Amino acid sequence: MGATIEALGPFEEFCVKPNSKKAMVLVGAGSGMAPLKAIIDEQLTMHSQANLEARPLSFFYGARTEVDLLYADNFCQLADQHAHFHYYPVLSKPDEKWLGATGYAQETLALNLGSLGDITQLEFYLCGPQGMMDEVITLLKGKGVSDEDIRFDLFK
């Protein structure tokens, strides 16, 4: 009792762009889950409680195996409950029972980018391995997405 703990951080400014109405596309893998899950939970809760018009949310998440898909049941349930939330799980090393997307999250994003709407009306939030984020940023810049519409959490 009475102990003091000193803490520092967080230092990054990885958060949702305030006052934006653009659809949100979140792309992650591995430990990138934590900040992206927080954004998804915040957005779904905020719009439900405030009775605001929901911004479309698309979440592309990559893992090696089905066991590595953190919160998969939760995200499937959220997708069933919220018509504006779409979950795209992707496995790089699936077993023979897996019926979903295979490869990497950035590849599944590239395949689905055209179906997400007008690219000028999308914001992108990236969190995960550096290679994944680099590939997504290259893809998006090649499609004309502005720097202000690409946010990422760089692990150091």
Backbone as numpy.savetxt, mean C-alpha at the origin, in Angstrom:
# Nx Ny Nz CAx CAy CAz Cx Cy Cz
7.99 0.95 38.85 7.16 2.14 38.85 8.03 3.39 38.85
7.58 4.38 38.16 8.27 5.64 38.14 9.48 5.69 37.23
9.71 4.64 36.45 10.86 4.63 35.54 10.61 5.56 34.37
11.66 6.14 33.85 11.58 7.03 32.70 12.20 6.34 31.49
11.54 6.48 30.37 12.04 5.93 29.13 12.22 7.07 28.14
13.37 7.12 27.54 13.61 8.13 26.50 13.50 7.45 25.15
12.82 8.11 24.22 12.63 7.56 22.88 12.82 8.66 21.86
13.25 8.27 20.69 13.41 9.20 19.58 12.61 8.67 18.38
12.10 9.57 17.57 11.44 9.18 16.33 9.95 9.11 16.49
9.23 8.78 15.47 9.75 8.52 14.13 10.20 9.81 13.46
11.10 9.68 12.50 11.67 10.84 11.86 11.14 11.08 10.44
10.62 10.08 9.84 10.13 10.21 8.46 8.81 10.98 8.44
8.43 11.43 7.28 7.17 12.12 7.10 6.32 11.37 6.10
6.21 10.07 6.33 5.42 9.21 5.44 3.99 9.21 5.94
3.18 10.04 5.33 1.78 10.15 5.73 0.95 10.51 4.50
-0.33 10.41 4.69 -1.26 10.69 3.59 -1.27 12.19 3.30
-1.26 12.50 2.03 -1.31 13.89 1.59 -2.63 14.52 2.09
-2.55 15.59 2.85 -3.78 16.19 3.39 -4.65 16.82 2.30
-5.93 16.74 2.50 -6.94 17.38 1.65 -6.96 16.89 0.21
-6.39 15.75 -0.06 -6.41 15.22 -1.42 -7.65 14.38 -1.63
-8.15 14.38 -2.83 -9.31 13.56 -3.19 -8.90 12.44 -4.16
-7.61 12.38 -4.47 -7.15 11.39 -5.43 -7.25 9.97 -4.85
-7.43 9.01 -5.75 -7.43 7.60 -5.34 -6.03 7.24 -4.86
-5.98 6.35 -3.88 -4.70 5.97 -3.28 -4.32 4.57 -3.74
-3.05 4.42 -4.13 -2.50 3.12 -4.50 -1.33 2.87 -3.57
-1.41 1.80 -2.78 -0.37 1.47 -1.83 0.35 0.22 -2.32
1.67 0.24 -2.29 2.47 -0.88 -2.77 3.51 -1.20 -1.71
3.53 -2.47 -1.29 4.48 -2.84 -0.25 4.88 -4.29 -0.32
5.86 -4.60 0.50 6.34 -5.97 0.65 7.08 -6.06 1.97
7.16 -7.25 2.50 7.92 -7.48 3.72 7.50 -6.57 4.86
8.48 -5.97 5.51 8.20 -5.12 6.67 7.55 -3.79 6.30
7.35 -3.55 5.02 6.63 -2.37 4.57 5.16 -2.42 4.95
4.72 -3.55 5.48 3.32 -3.70 5.87 2.89 -2.69 6.93
3.70 -2.49 7.95 3.27 -1.70 9.11 2.77 -0.29 8.74
3.55 0.53 8.05 3.05 1.86 7.73 1.86 1.84 6.77
1.85 0.90 5.85 0.75 0.83 4.88 -0.55 0.39 5.56
-0.46 -0.57 6.46 -1.64 -1.01 7.22 -2.19 0.15 8.04
-1.30 0.93 8.64 -1.74 2.08 9.42 -2.49 3.09 8.54
-1.99 3.33 7.35 -2.67 4.25 6.42 -4.04 3.70 6.03
-4.10 2.42 5.70 -5.37 1.81 5.31 -6.38 1.90 6.45
-5.96 1.50 7.64 -6.86 1.55 8.81 -7.34 2.97 9.05
-6.42 3.94 8.98 -6.79 5.34 9.19 -7.82 5.80 8.16
-7.56 5.51 6.88 -8.46 5.96 5.82 -9.85 5.33 5.95
-9.91 4.04 6.19 -11.20 3.37 6.30 -11.97 3.84 7.52
-11.29 4.01 8.63 -11.94 4.49 9.86 -12.40 5.93 9.70
-11.53 6.77 9.19 -11.83 8.19 9.05 -13.07 8.40 8.18
-13.13 7.72 7.05 -14.25 7.92 6.15 -15.54 7.32 6.71
-15.44 6.24 7.44 -16.63 5.64 8.05 -17.18 6.53 9.15
-16.31 7.01 10.03 -16.74 7.82 11.18 -17.23 9.20 10.76
-16.57 9.80 9.81 -16.90 11.16 9.41 -17.95 11.21 8.30
-18.34 10.04 7.83 -19.33 9.96 6.75 -18.86 10.74 5.52
-17.56 10.70 5.28 -16.98 11.38 4.12 -17.05 10.48 2.90
-16.96 11.10 1.73 -16.88 10.31 0.50 -15.57 9.53 0.52
-15.67 8.25 0.31 -14.50 7.38 0.39 -13.60 7.54 -0.82
-12.31 7.64 -0.55 -11.31 7.64 -1.62 -11.02 6.20 -1.99
-10.98 5.87 -3.26 -10.61 4.50 -3.63 -9.20 4.17 -3.11
-9.06 2.95 -2.58 -7.79 2.46 -2.06 -7.48 1.13 -2.72
-6.31 1.01 -3.31 -5.84 -0.25 -3.89 -4.53 -0.60 -3.20
-4.46 -1.82 -2.66 -3.29 -2.24 -1.90 -2.65 -3.46 -2.53
-1.44 -3.28 -3.06 -0.65 -4.36 -3.66 0.41 -4.75 -2.64
0.37 -6.00 -2.19 1.32 -6.43 -1.18 1.98 -7.74 -1.59
3.30 -7.75 -1.58 4.05 -8.93 -1.97 4.68 -9.64 -0.80
4.66 -10.97 -0.86 5.30 -11.82 0.15 5.86 -13.05 -0.56
6.70 -13.79 0.13 7.24 -15.01 -0.47 6.19 -16.11 -0.53
5.61 -16.45 0.61 4.64 -17.55 0.68 3.36 -17.05 1.32
2.34 -17.87 1.26 1.05 -17.48 1.83 1.14 -17.22 3.33
1.99 -17.97 4.02 2.19 -17.77 5.46 2.75 -16.36 5.73
3.49 -15.82 4.77 4.11 -14.50 4.93 3.16 -13.35 4.61
1.95 -13.64 4.15 0.98 -12.58 3.85 0.36 -12.10 5.17
0.98 -11.11 5.76 0.50 -10.58 7.03 -0.89 -9.97 6.90
-1.75 -10.28 7.84 -3.11 -9.71 7.90 -3.97 -10.03 6.69
-3.67 -11.08 5.97 -4.40 -11.40 4.73 -5.90 -11.53 4.98
-6.28 -12.28 6.01 -7.71 -12.45 6.31 -8.37 -11.11 6.61
-7.66 -10.27 7.36 -8.19 -8.95 7.69 -8.41 -8.11 6.44
-7.43 -8.12 5.52 -7.58 -7.32 4.31 -8.68 -7.86 3.39
-8.82 -9.17 3.33 -9.92 -9.74 2.54 -11.27 -9.33 3.12
-11.36 -9.34 4.43 -12.60 -8.93 5.10 -12.88 -7.44 4.84
-11.85 -6.61 4.92 -12.02 -5.19 4.65 -12.47 -4.95 3.21
-11.92 -5.71 2.28 -12.32 -5.58 0.87 -13.79 -5.97 0.69
-14.25 -6.96 1.45 -15.66 -7.35 1.40 -16.56 -6.28 2.00
-16.08 -5.60 3.02 -16.88 -4.60 3.73 -16.87 -3.23 3.08
-15.82 -2.91 2.33 -15.67 -1.57 1.76 -15.46 -1.69 0.25
-16.46 -1.29 -0.49 -16.42 -1.43 -1.95 -15.28 -0.64 -2.58
-14.78 0.37 -1.91 -13.72 1.22 -2.45 -12.32 0.72 -2.10
-12.22 -0.40 -1.35 -10.92 -0.96 -0.98 -10.67 -2.25 -1.74
-9.51 -2.31 -2.42 -9.14 -3.48 -3.21 -7.79 -4.00 -2.76
-7.73 -5.30 -2.53 -6.52 -5.94 -2.00 -5.96 -6.89 -3.05
-4.67 -6.73 -3.36 -3.99 -7.54 -4.36 -2.79 -8.24 -3.72
-2.99 -9.40 -3.11 -1.84 -10.13 -2.56 -1.07 -10.84 -3.67
0.25 -10.85 -3.55 1.12 -11.43 -4.58 2.18 -12.28 -3.90
2.40 -13.49 -4.41 3.42 -14.37 -3.83 4.54 -14.64 -4.83
5.77 -14.55 -4.36 6.90 -14.84 -5.23 7.28 -16.32 -5.20
6.90 -17.04 -4.16 7.19 -18.48 -4.06 5.94 -19.21 -3.58
4.89 -19.21 -4.40 3.63 -19.83 -3.98 3.70 -21.36 -4.01
2.83 -21.97 -3.23 2.71 -23.43 -3.35 1.67 -23.72 -4.43
1.47 -25.00 -4.73 0.57 -25.38 -5.84 -0.89 -25.06 -5.57
-1.26 -24.77 -4.32 -2.65 -24.45 -3.98 -3.00 -22.98 -4.19
-1.99 -22.14 -4.31 -2.22 -20.69 -4.43 -2.89 -20.36 -5.75
-4.01 -19.62 -5.69 -4.76 -19.25 -6.89 -4.62 -17.77 -7.24
-3.88 -17.04 -6.44 -3.75 -15.60 -6.65 -2.59 -15.25 -7.56
-2.26 -13.96 -7.54 -1.17 -13.43 -8.37 0.17 -13.96 -7.89
1.08 -14.16 -8.85 2.42 -14.62 -8.53 3.44 -13.64 -9.12
4.61 -13.66 -8.54 5.68 -12.76 -8.96 5.94 -11.76 -7.86
5.94 -10.48 -8.23 6.23 -9.42 -7.28 5.15 -8.35 -7.33
4.98 -7.64 -6.22 3.93 -6.61 -6.13 4.04 -5.58 -7.24
5.26 -5.16 -7.57 5.44 -4.14 -8.60 5.02 -4.65 -9.98
5.19 -5.95 -10.22 4.75 -6.53 -11.50 3.23 -6.57 -11.59
2.60 -6.93 -10.48 1.13 -6.96 -10.45 0.57 -5.55 -10.57
1.23 -4.59 -9.95 0.82 -3.19 -10.12 0.90 -2.81 -11.60
2.02 -3.11 -12.25 2.20 -2.76 -13.66 1.09 -3.36 -14.53
0.71 -4.61 -14.23 -0.35 -5.27 -15.00 -1.72 -4.64 -14.78
-1.93 -4.06 -13.61 -3.25 -3.52 -13.24 -3.34 -2.00 -13.29
-2.24 -1.34 -13.58 -2.20 0.12 -13.52 -3.29 0.77 -14.38
-3.51 0.26 -15.56 -4.51 0.84 -16.45 -5.93 0.73 -15.94
-6.20 -0.23 -15.07 -7.56 -0.42 -14.55 -7.83 0.38 -13.28
-6.84 1.12 -12.80 -7.00 1.86 -11.55 -7.57 3.26 -11.76
-7.72 3.66 -12.99 -8.26 4.98 -13.29 -7.23 5.88 -13.96
-7.62 7.12 -14.14 -6.77 8.13 -14.76 -5.52 8.31 -13.89
-4.37 8.05 -14.45 -3.12 8.08 -13.67 -2.85 9.44 -13.05
-3.40 10.51 -13.62 -3.21 11.84 -13.04 -4.08 12.03 -11.80
-4.98 11.08 -11.54 -5.86 11.17 -10.38 -5.53 10.10 -9.33
-4.27 9.62 -9.37 -3.82 8.61 -8.42 -2.64 9.13 -7.60
-2.60 8.73 -6.34 -1.45 8.98 -5.47 -0.87 7.63 -5.09
0.43 7.55 -4.99 1.11 6.28 -4.71 1.88 6.37 -3.40
1.72 5.33 -2.59 2.38 5.22 -1.29 3.15 3.91 -1.29
4.47 3.99 -1.14 5.33 2.82 -1.27 6.10 2.58 0.02
6.19 1.31 0.40 6.98 0.98 1.57 7.42 -0.48 1.48
8.72 -0.71 1.57 9.24 -2.06 1.49 10.68 -2.05 1.02
11.11 -3.14 0.45 12.51 -3.24 -0.01 12.87 -2.17 -1.03
14.10 -1.70 -0.94 14.57 -0.63 -1.83 14.38 -0.99 -3.31
14.70 -2.22 -3.70 14.57 -2.63 -5.09 13.14 -2.52 -5.59
12.18 -2.93 -4.77 10.77 -2.82 -5.14 10.38 -1.37 -5.34
10.77 -0.53 -4.38 10.40 0.88 -4.49 11.05 1.52 -5.71
12.31 1.21 -5.98 12.98 1.75 -7.17 12.24 1.36 -8.44
11.84 0.10 -8.54 11.12 -0.36 -9.74 9.77 0.35 -9.88
9.06 0.51 -8.77 7.75 1.19 -8.84 7.94 2.65 -9.24
8.90 3.31 -8.65 9.14 4.73 -8.99 9.51 4.87 -10.46
10.37 4.00 -10.96 10.73 4.03 -12.39 9.50 3.83 -13.26
8.67 2.85 -12.92 7.43 2.59 -13.66 6.54 3.83 -13.67
6.32 4.41 -12.50 5.40 5.54 -12.38 5.92 6.78 -13.11
7.20 7.06 -12.97 7.77 8.22 -13.67 7.70 8.02 -15.19
7.86 6.78 -15.62 7.74 6.46 -17.05 6.33 6.69 -17.57
5.35 6.63 -16.68 3.95 6.87 -17.04 3.55 8.33 -16.82
4.52 9.15 -16.38 4.24 10.57 -16.21 3.72 10.97 -14.84
3.82 10.12 -13.85 3.36 10.46 -12.51 4.34 11.46 -11.90
3.82 12.53 -11.32 4.68 13.57 -10.74 5.25 13.13 -9.41
6.36 13.74 -9.04 7.01 13.45 -7.75 6.05 13.67 -6.59
5.22 14.69 -6.69 4.31 15.00 -5.57 3.24 13.93 -5.36
3.04 13.07 -6.34 2.06 11.99 -6.21 2.70 10.64 -5.88
3.99 10.66 -5.54 4.68 9.44 -5.13 5.29 9.69 -3.75
4.79 8.97 -2.77 5.33 9.07 -1.41 5.89 7.71 -1.02
7.00 7.73 -0.30 7.58 6.44 0.10 8.29 6.58 1.44
8.40 5.45 2.11 9.10 5.38 3.38 10.38 4.61 3.14
11.48 5.31 3.16 12.78 4.71 2.88 13.40 4.19 4.17
13.63 2.89 4.23 14.27 2.30 5.41 15.76 2.59 5.34
16.33 2.99 6.44 17.75 3.32 6.49 18.47 2.38 7.40
